[in-house]
């Protein structure tokens, strides 16, 4: 089955940067037709869309709240998707999850995605 492992979270001051990584693996799987997404969830809030990328084509979507600050990218050789987060704000504090959608469409709703990583904590100090 598909397995996703996030890393790169931590504590950073407002205005700083972090880069999250999501390593995808799965024996006998191909990722070329998948969409990969980043979502985040703060305590007491719904899981919300952050960014998504079409694995093969590199087409991207971003939530308005992060547009211009965050960049999603992928590395084919490493089966890894990244989320570069710049100019971090306190309200970016959340657990960040990567997810895969098998049909490849860049959905913005969490229920559209099929597999999820365990999450990585991002904490931004004010």
Secondary structure, DSSP 4 states (H G I P E B T S, - for coil): --EEEEE--EEEETT--EEEEEEEE-TT---TT-EEEEEEE-TTS--EEEEEEETTT--EEE-TTTTTTEEEEEETTTTEEEEEE-S--GGG-EEEEEEEETT-----SGGG--EE---EEEEEE-
